[in-house]
Amino acid sequence: MSEELLGVLIGGVLATVGGIAGAWVNNWLTERREERQQARQRRKELVEGARQRMFGDRMLRAEIEAWIHDARDKGDTVDLYGAQLARADLGGLDLSGARLGIANLLEADLSGAKLSGAKLNGANLQRADLGKADLDEADLSGAELGETKLGSANLRRANLYRANLRNAYLSAANLSWANLGEACLSGANLYGADLHGANLRGASLCNAVLSGANLCGANLSETDLGQAELSAANLENAIVAAEQLAQAKSLAGATMPVGTKHD
């Protein structure tokens, strides 16, 4: 076979293979475009469903996720102000900086959710699960948090002014430098919680469990400590009167404001 004929044959084979490969690539690209278009259409439908259901029927998790992604893609704040989210599945979602003021989150699952800087003022979070949630610098002023699970949650510098935390579970929660002024924490479980530097002025801690809690430098002026369990708590440099401490159920092993150990 001559070199010229061999070249023609090889060229033909390569052209055929190239044609097949080109057709496959075009088909693949077309399929991907169609998939992206379908995904965009699906998100559009979910966002519309979220918009329609936000103030009435229960929103689906997929609708909430689509709402969040749509806002992020547009560079907007996630706006769920006043939304009806009772018993919604929001666990692990990124709602940082979201507007959730006066939203109904009764018994909602927010465990592990990212809510740093979120606006939850006046929201109903009764019996919700916020275990291990990140609420750093979140605004929870006036929020309803009765019987809410906040174990190991991060509430550093959060605003909980006049919030209702009656019987809430806050064991091992980080409440350092949080504003709990005039908040109701009656019967709350704050075992091992970090409250150093927190403002608790005028708050109610009657019957609360604060065993092993860190209250170093906390402002407890005018705070109701009636029957509060403060055994092994750290009260060093805390602003609190002797008359208030006398109301506590127990101070056994606690570090007192002046740094001495209570018997």
VODONU-742442 format. One record per residue (C-alpha): x, y, z. Coordinates in steps of 0.1 Angstrom, whole numbers, plus 5000, padded with zeros to 4 digits. Layout:
BEGIN
XYZ...
This chain:
BEGIN
500050005000501450334990502150605016499650834998496850575000497650505037497450875044494050895028492850595049494150735082492651075074489350915067489450725100490451025120487651235103485050965112486250945148486351315151482851345138481651085163483451255192482151595181478551475180478951315214480351635229477551835213474951595227476651605262476651985262473052005250471951765278473851975304472252295292468852125294469552005329470652355340467452505324465352245342467152315375466552695371462952635363462552405393464152665416461852925401458852705409460052635444460653005450457153085438455852815460457652955490456353305482452753175481453052965512455153195533452253345553449853055552450552695545453652515558456652575536458652275523462352245531463152245493461152565489462952735518466352625504465452765470464353085486467653115504469753035473467753275452468353565476472053485479472453465441470853815439473053945467469954015488469253955525467253635531463853775540461553555560460053825581456753715596456853385578454853085590457552825597455952625626457552275628459652355597462752155589465552415589468252205605471752285593470652565569472652885564470353165575473153405585471953765586468353655576465353865585463053635607461453895629458053795643458253475623456353175637459052905643457052705669458652365674460852425643464052225638466952465636469552235651473052315638471652605617473852915609471953215623474853455631473653815628470053695620467153915630464753705651463253985672459853905684459953555668458053265682460652995689458752805716459852445719462052485688465352285685468352515683470852275697474352365685473052645663475252945657473453255669476553475673475353845675471853745665468953975676466453775697465054065716461453995728461553655713459553365727461953085736460052895763461152535766463452585736466452355732469652565730472152315743475752395732474352675710476552975703474753295715477953505720476953875720473453785711470654035720468153855742466754165758463354085774463253745757461253475773463453175780461353015807462252645812464652665782467552415779470852605777473352355790476852425778475552725757477953015750476153335762479353535768478753905765475153845756472454095765469853925787468654235804465154185818464953845802462853565818465053265825462953115853463452745855466052745827468852485826472152675823474352395836477952465825476852765804479353045796477853375807481053565814480553935807476853885801474254155810471553995832470454325848466854285859466553935846464653655863466753345872464453215899464652835901467252825873470052575872473452745870475652475884479152505870478152815849480753085842479353415854482653595857482253965852478453925846476054205855473554055879472254375894468554365902468454005890466053765907468153465920465453315941466052935945468652945918471152655918474652815917476752535931480352535916479452845895482153115889480953455901484253625902484053995896480253965889478154265898475754115924474654205959475053975989471253995995470653855960473053565966471353485999468253395978469953125959469152765966472852665967476252825964478252515974481752535958480952855940483653115934482353435949482653785934485753855955487453535944486853325975485352985975481952925991481752636015
